[in-house]
Amino acid sequence: MPKDIWKQFGNNKLSHSAADYLMTIKELLLDQGYTRVADVAKRFNITRGSCCISLKPLKKRSLVVEDQNKFLQLSDEGERLVDMVARNAERLEAMFHEILGVDQEQAAVGACKIEHLLSIPTSMCLAVFIDYIKSDRVPVQALRKDMRSHFTTCTHGSENCPICNNVCCLKDAQVDTE
């Protein structure tokens, strides 16, 4: 893996903040039927001025549209990105909680941190994987059971653990092993 792969984060269509703004606009539109800068600012507990500054690049990219009455709407592309991020969040949270057994709250936090970073091909592969691993197929059930047993075998001796590899990953983990 190249050492400068982190530079690809700049190529993402959305930053975490941009995704939050778009999702908030959509939520407000669904909740109250309209959205203004003041509504978004109130939701984030920031000033209208700060909100305007944050919305400016989204407007420039035509993801958010403001009409003559100062009401905000999502463009078709903005709507598409919000839907993609929401699906990614659902998929990631399902994988973390339902498949890997991560505590529900921690699964939601983890999903929120990376939901906007997944590429469309990765998201689609994740959806197929989750669908498969949640199936009732006998080999899949055996795999899930066997996988969960690995969490209970860790002795927190990180120097001898193939999972931890010198840094114990499970000592503070909130993982459901049943």
Steps between C-alpha positions, in 0.01 A plus 500: 500500500646837404603724787312797356160331475369745762512767231202331336277630779507833317342329198184407691180658374403592856676591819344390827380855559350532150315171544362622835374823343332321211342242728379771738338693215321183390386423857367853544318484166336174607420627852363844422460517123752781453853592605670832549857583599370594847347152541826329407699733728265427788532124447882528516491761778712742298447854372325569170825653375698183572227295338507719186876454474462122527217489246683715244710215350192276487313769308799555274505128418124521434420248774288755687274749327359814662191657346402868488319460834819364664366146533754221459450191287727215401581466132452160338872434553479616863204271555686209339803554722286521815326175409834331432644614835184385683518156335869476588424588861232231519728240341798582718296507818345164410841352433650635821207414727314205348795318346804597705310542828616853579286682758209682329612849601861439401387347169303818425799720588735294283257504208459877528876549485541323166159502327599780260836344407385181329511483124192378317666168400612441861152583627341255257743223596428570866125469434548162331727380782254606772210337319699178467637492853153567649351211303381179664735280300654231718862580404442869578348419839805287578731778388325757723516266799867422439583867449336600829699231684822684410396794716478278806841339446703819536703498820599865460860388474561712195850369436364148440167585339469477120203739507661769711849474351680676791218748573195355673196591293241323711582604857280810483271384219127485553424187300203269542644148480172311523 
